[in-house]
């Protein structure tokens, strides 16, 4: 599958940031969405990182940085603690994209 280029906007900082974050989300989902379940749990690199771990990590990072640190939401800490407990890649992707 060909790589897509990030959006180029002549917009304000907020719009540019949101567009870039959406591009990053879509890029990750596009690259892992069709991975079979067993492949999502198998390390693909020497560090032991798996696709499942990567999606969980990105979900937690987005909640922490955007909801807690930038938006100041108190309830997001609990959400961050429980985010990504699913062990099925498709469930994580569907949950993060609102499908």
C-alpha positions as CSV (number, residue, x, y, z in Angstrom):
1,X,0.0,0.0,0.0
2,X,1.4,3.4,-0.9
3,X,2.3,5.9,1.8
4,X,0.1,9.0,2.0
5,X,1.6,12.4,2.5
6,X,0.6,14.5,5.5
7,X,-1.9,17.3,5.0
8,X,-0.6,20.7,4.1
9,X,-2.9,23.4,5.5
10,X,-2.9,27.1,5.4
11,X,-4.9,27.2,8.6
12,X,-4.5,28.2,12.3
13,X,-2.4,26.2,14.7
14,X,-5.3,24.3,16.2
15,X,-6.7,23.2,12.8
16,X,-3.2,22.2,11.6
17,X,-2.5,20.2,14.8
18,X,-5.9,18.4,14.6
19,X,-5.4,17.6,10.9
20,X,-1.9,16.2,11.6
21,X,-3.1,14.1,14.6
22,X,-5.9,12.7,12.5
23,X,-3.4,11.9,9.7
24,X,-1.2,10.0,12.2
25,X,-4.2,8.1,13.6
26,X,-5.3,7.1,10.1
27,X,-1.8,6.1,9.1
28,X,-1.4,3.8,12.1
29,X,-4.8,2.2,11.6
30,X,-4.2,1.8,7.8
31,X,-0.9,0.0,8.5
32,X,-2.2,-2.4,11.2
33,X,-5.9,-2.9,10.4
34,X,-5.5,-6.0,8.2
35,X,-3.0,-7.8,10.4
36,X,-4.2,-11.2,11.4
37,X,-4.7,-11.7,15.2
38,X,-1.7,-13.9,15.8
39,X,0.6,-11.5,13.8
40,X,-0.5,-8.6,16.0
41,X,1.0,-10.4,19.0
42,X,4.2,-11.5,17.4
43,X,7.3,-9.2,17.8
44,X,8.3,-7.9,14.4
45,X,11.5,-6.2,15.6
46,X,14.4,-7.0,18.0
47,X,12.9,-4.8,20.8
48,X,10.0,-7.1,21.1
49,X,7.4,-4.5,20.1
50,X,4.2,-5.9,18.7
51,X,1.4,-4.2,16.7
52,X,-1.0,-4.8,19.6
53,X,1.4,-3.1,22.0
54,X,2.0,-0.2,19.6
55,X,-1.8,0.5,19.2
56,X,-2.3,0.3,23.0
57,X,0.7,2.7,23.6
58,X,-0.6,5.2,21.1
59,X,-4.1,5.1,22.6
60,X,-2.7,5.8,26.1
61,X,-0.4,8.5,24.9
62,X,-3.1,10.4,23.1
63,X,-5.4,10.2,26.1
64,X,-2.6,11.4,28.4
65,X,-1.3,14.2,26.3
66,X,-4.5,15.5,24.7
67,X,-7.2,14.8,27.3
68,X,-5.2,15.2,30.6
69,X,-2.3,17.5,29.9
70,X,-3.8,19.8,27.2
71,X,-7.5,19.7,28.0
72,X,-7.1,19.3,31.7
73,X,-9.8,16.6,32.0
74,X,-9.8,15.0,35.4
75,X,-11.7,11.9,34.4
76,X,-9.2,11.1,31.6
77,X,-6.7,9.7,34.1
78,X,-9.1,6.8,34.8
79,X,-9.7,6.4,31.1
80,X,-6.0,6.3,30.4
81,X,-5.5,3.6,33.0
82,X,-8.1,1.4,31.4
83,X,-7.6,2.3,27.7
84,X,-6.3,-0.4,25.4
85,X,-7.0,-3.4,27.7
86,X,-8.5,-5.2,24.8
87,X,-6.3,-7.9,23.4
88,X,-7.8,-8.0,20.0
89,X,-6.3,-5.5,17.5
90,X,-9.6,-5.0,15.7
91,X,-11.4,-4.0,19.0
92,X,-8.7,-1.5,19.8
93,X,-8.8,0.0,16.3
94,X,-12.6,0.2,16.3
95,X,-12.6,1.7,19.8
96,X,-10.1,4.4,18.9
97,X,-11.8,5.4,15.7
98,X,-15.4,5.3,17.0
99,X,-16.5,2.6,14.5
